[in-house]
Amino acid sequence: MGKTADCRGPEGRPDPVRSFNRWKKKHSHKQSQKKQLRKQLKKPEWQVERESISRLMQNYEKINVNEITRFSDFPLSKKTLKGLQEAQYRLVTEIQKQTIGLALQGKDVLGAAKTGSGKTLAFLVPVLEALYRLQWTSTDGLGVLIISPTRELAYQTFEVLRKVGKNHDFSAGLIIGGKDLKHEAERINNINILVCTPGRLLQHMDETICFHATNLQMLVLDEADRILDMGFADTMNAIIENLPKKRQTLLFSATQTKSVKDLARLSLKNPEYVWVHEKAKYSTPATLEQNYIVCELQQKISVLYSFLRSHLKKKSIVFFSSCKEVQYLYRVFCRLRPGISILALHGRQQQMRRMEVYNEFVRKKAAVLFATDIAARGLDFPAVNWVLQFDCPEDANTYIHRAGRTARYKEDGEALLILLPSEEKGMVQQLLQKKVPVKEIRINPEKLIDVQKKLESFLAQDQDLKGRAQRCFVSYIRSVYLMKDKEIFDVSKLPIPEYALSLGLAVAPRVRFLQKMQKQPPKELVVSQDHKQIEPRAPSLTNDEVEEFRAYFNEKMSILQKGGKRPEETECTPGKGISDEEEEEKEDEEEMEEKLAKAKESPLQSVPSTGESKEAPGQFLDRDEDEDDGHDADFFTVKRHNVFGLDLKENKTPQKKEPSKSSVKKKVTKVAEAKKVMKRNFKVNKKITFTEEGESVQQWPQMQKSVSKDAEEEEDSTGGINLDKAKERLQEEDKFDKEEYRKKIRAKHREKRLKEREARREASKRQAKARDEEEAFLDWSDDDDDDDGFDPSTLPDPDKYRSSAESDSDDTENKISDTKKKQGMRKRNNSEVEDVGPTSRNRKKAKWETLEPLDTGLSLAEDEELVLHLLKSQS
Ligand SMILES: Nc1ncnc2c1ncn2[C@@H]1O[C@H](COP(=O)(O)OP(=O)(O)OP(=O)(O)O)[C@@H](O)[C@H]1O
């Protein structure tokens, strides 16, 4: 039995020689170990490290994938192993097992594995080891570049890197846009591991003088197919051209497309293809249960509401095809108060808000996240129970990524896909081809809660919400219209009016491209074999539209290449899921801020989102609608350029092409501008004044009084401008204004006449009073004369009196003329003077003038004597 038996002699006694030999061997081994330790202690640290690195590197070649079950089975540095252990990562997943060894050996790797299978660590571990091997320090500059398609994914990767790499001394940075470029530029040069989005990276390459990647050791492309789908093919090419040729490249994704293989050919050297689930029965996690339901478009909102009501304790993600749908339905659902926290994540939010929502949803145990496809890839929200695909994904790959947000790393999860009857056949077929096991389930009609009436009442009270509903409507129709796969997405089969009603709208908004499409006779008619009926095919695009798109796309691309405004990612901030008004207001503000920020933001800051991209090409189809919110955001998304079968390469040489008719820049008419303003729902500042009675008088903008409110409503709900009606309305307005003006003038004249009359009355009153005074004076003097006899001394000096009377009379006259002036009586005639009558002074003067000299019949001397006598006798 083993060792004891060996040490015994033939009689079963222990053999002392053998025992001694064993002891001696052990002892000498211990001694040599001690010696080595002593030697090492004398060595400088760097030397010890270098030796352990060389030992590790020697072991790289000995890696046997089949023997590996734990991270510690790989020859990894102590620092990395410690980081992994501290983060509770011990056992390796299949993709980690198969790729880490290859990457350690310095090979280029193209790795594909199901969602949630641990691809992030599959590249982060080799990243850390690569720099450790080289004893990288901050002075060595950029060593590893990790490119992610979305900001959230980059952020998430950065967080995992921080966790597992915390024992290393490298510096790591996250460059994803949404922040000050200068601020980033100051720090970028000291970063050893840079996690970034492609747009922002290229911008730094173009604009940050001190940024260079000449020392780069490793490039990692996470979700590479998504990066390409988002329209970053050219950006990626430009980035790769700026990188040193001698480097290692790792490329990972859950799905592989032809474009990824093209990129791999371009950027990888003799890559090792690792597709761990290639032979698996299904391409989705085994723990994921997947179902679909078929329902009419107009039922979808009620289905969603009913679903949420019955999953109040769960954590769910609901995927929509456009930002505007998320924006509208988020608000509406907050108001509906289903009894669960609602959050929104889409490409039109500010970066900070996006991060807030991301973190909040990570933390929550039960909540629902309304999201566009920016949340479809790579995001690792813990413990998501349900993924509900409210709108059909554009293809099976998108479905796989969306559904993969649940059932991650050995967890369970459920996915529910909502399909329209017209989408069912094509989509289910595609999914089965991609090895996605989906089963149909049916809605229990008794559990369906109809919310249409509630939505109608919300919209009746809230004009802003109504605008959002209209935009949501157009945006959804457009997203269907722009889908590549016309077998699945047929806009002509959509129940348009019913859909509008289901959103709470009384009338379906005008959708220009639909009208245009309906006017055009279908190009291809297919004879149905069964019924020999002529059926139109799914709508196809006209050459003009293709041309127009081409021109538009070229323009965008050239702007992008020049570093102009980047269309890609009008990213969004999550609306906080709490259903209170404050939240909504906050989001409104943010949206506004976001627009402002976007205007300032440099072109290549962020990454596009799927939802947005779907909307992008619509800019030419229904430009005003697009322009209304955030222009470029929508443009660059996934597969957009393939919508018309265009190759990106064609876009590289736009100048050489003859400018097509449609490529000529449209002149911006006033009507277009007005429409834009209408669509933006700008609220112009109002100055409101009040009459003395307290009625408000709106001065600006002038109130339209001639048109009834109903008519306005009707007009508004159509969502466009009817020029004839507008003219009629203006004419009516004009008439109304003229009538108003006339009334005002008449009122003014009447007022003037009344004033004049009043003034005349006043003047005559005053004259009458003066006359009375004069008469009284004269009466008194007569009386006096009668009572006391004649007293010449009491008589005024006739000369004095005359002059003063004259001046008085002048004064009076002046006064009169003043009064007259005031009364506006400029002409004076006799009759008027008569009317006014003589003044009292005049009358006085007249009286004095009429007094006859007293004839005593005496001589002058006798008269004098008589007067003196009289005076003496009086005194
Ligand atoms: N070795 C491991 N041990 C334990 N957990 C792991 C291990 N590797 C990864 N995980 C966990 O599995 C989850 C999914 O990992 P990861 O996000 O890397 O998946 P993925 O393959 O990149 O998914 P996707 O394709 O959706 O991006 C994460 O929560 C991660 O923490």
The ligand as an SDF file (V2000), in Angstrom:
LIG
                    3D

 31 33  0  0  0  0  0  0  0  0999 V2000
  -16.7700   32.4950  -15.7020 N   0  0  0  0  0  0  0  0  0  0  0  0
  -17.8490   33.0530  -15.2490 C   0  0  0  0  0  0  0  0  0  0  0  0
  -18.3110   32.7200  -14.0450 N   0  0  0  0  0  0  0  0  0  0  0  0
  -19.4140   33.2800  -13.5720 C   0  0  0  0  0  0  0  0  0  0  0  0
  -20.1140   34.1900  -14.2200 N   0  0  0  0  0  0  0  0  0  0  0  0
  -19.7040   34.5600  -15.4210 C   0  0  0  0  0  0  0  0  0  0  0  0
  -18.5440   34.0350  -16.0040 C   0  0  0  0  0  0  0  0  0  0  0  0
  -18.3590   34.6040  -17.2000 N   0  0  0  0  0  0  0  0  0  0  0  0
  -19.3610   35.4840  -17.3510 C   0  0  0  0  0  0  0  0  0  0  0  0
  -20.1740   35.4620  -16.3020 N   0  0  0  0  0  0  0  0  0  0  0  0
  -21.3920   36.2590  -16.1190 C   0  0  0  0  0  0  0  0  0  0  0  0
  -22.2600   35.9670  -17.1920 O   0  0  0  0  0  0  0  0  0  0  0  0
  -22.9890   37.0860  -17.5640 C   0  0  0  0  0  0  0  0  0  0  0  0
  -22.8840   37.2780  -19.0690 C   0  0  0  0  0  0  0  0  0  0  0  0
  -21.5840   37.5760  -19.4200 O   0  0  0  0  0  0  0  0  0  0  0  0
  -21.2430   38.4940  -20.6590 P   0  0  0  0  0  0  0  0  0  0  0  0
  -21.9460   39.7830  -20.5480 O   0  0  0  0  0  0  0  0  0  0  0  0
  -19.8020   38.5390  -20.8270 O   0  0  0  0  0  0  0  0  0  0  0  0
  -21.9380   37.6650  -21.8110 O   0  0  0  0  0  0  0  0  0  0  0  0
  -21.8120   37.8790  -23.3730 P   0  0  0  0  0  0  0  0  0  0  0  0
  -21.5420   36.5890  -23.9790 O   0  0  0  0  0  0  0  0  0  0  0  0
  -20.9160   38.9900  -23.6680 O   0  0  0  0  0  0  0  0  0  0  0  0
  -23.3230   38.2640  -23.6980 O   0  0  0  0  0  0  0  0  0  0  0  0
  -23.8560   39.1220  -24.9500 P   0  0  0  0  0  0  0  0  0  0  0  0
  -23.6670   38.3110  -26.1570 O   0  0  0  0  0  0  0  0  0  0  0  0
  -25.2800   39.3200  -24.6290 O   0  0  0  0  0  0  0  0  0  0  0  0
  -23.0710   40.3520  -24.9500 O   0  0  0  0  0  0  0  0  0  0  0  0
  -22.4190   38.2510  -16.8040 C   0  0  0  0  0  0  0  0  0  0  0  0
  -23.2980   38.5740  -15.7610 O   0  0  0  0  0  0  0  0  0  0  0  0
  -21.1230   37.7330  -16.2320 C   0  0  0  0  0  0  0  0  0  0  0  0
  -20.8570   38.2960  -14.9790 O   0  0  0  0  0  0  0  0  0  0  0  0
  1  2  1  0
  2  3  1  0
  2  7  2  0
  3  4  2  0
  4  5  1  0
  5  6  2  0
  6  7  1  0
  6 10  1  0
  7  8  1  0
  8  9  2  0
  9 10  1  0
 10 11  1  0
 11 12  1  0
 11 30  1  0
 12 13  1  0
 13 14  1  0
 13 28  1  0
 14 15  1  0
 15 16  1  0
 16 17  2  0
 16 18  1  0
 16 19  1  0
 19 20  1  0
 20 21  2  0
 20 22  1  0
 20 23  1  0
 23 24  1  0
 24 25  2  0
 24 26  1  0
 24 27  1  0
 28 29  1  0
 28 30  1  0
 30 31  1  0
M  END
$$$$
